[in-house]
Amino acid sequence: MTEVSSLTGRLLVATPALADPNFDRAVVLLLDHDDEGSLGVVLNRPTPVTVGDVLASWADLAGEPGVVFQGGPVSLDAALGVAVIPGDEGPLGWRRVHGAIGVVDLETPPELLGPALGSLRIFAGYAGWGPGQLETELGDGAWYVVESEPGDVSSPTPETLWRQVLRRQRGELAMIATYPDDPSLN
């Protein structure tokens, strides 16, 4: 098997050509990417369900808008926490993914992590790809791969994240941010 260059910690930004409704204008943070497959969470799909409704002990630590996000179409009954923790050392119950971004073990008592958290998001489900599947989608032009920033995880306006991420890119990619929701209306 050929070695896979890891994209862990990077963002997948759906191209306008991506036809899968699960990923229409999605921004996915890759939490794991290796030769066994890929796993990430969609950062811009807030649900109407509050964190307090499903994980009351974590509600006070969740950033605004304080709701659960749909992390992807896989395992919607499973919760996943992603947090930004500044500094070099993360606390027990947090695994660094990239830079200050990491995954929270939601079985850890919140009071152990609370003082260290810069921001926290809770996701129901995740996006997953089998070995080579994401690479095929990348080759087909379904995704743009860009660098993540800690603020992407905690954007207070997740509904505009697709445009925000594209707008900060250089060159032609920044122009894609102006792509209309429905190009037939142009």
Secondary structure, DSSP 8 states (H G I E B T S, - for coil): -------TT-EEEE-TT---GGGTT-EEEEEEEETTEEEEEETT-EEEEEHHHH-GGGGGGS-TT-EEEE--SEEEEEEEEEEE--SS---TTEEEEETTEEEE-TTS-HHHHGGG-SEEEEEEEEEEE-TTHHHHHHHTT-EEEE---HHHHT-S-GGGHHHHHHHTS-THHHHGGG--SSGGG-
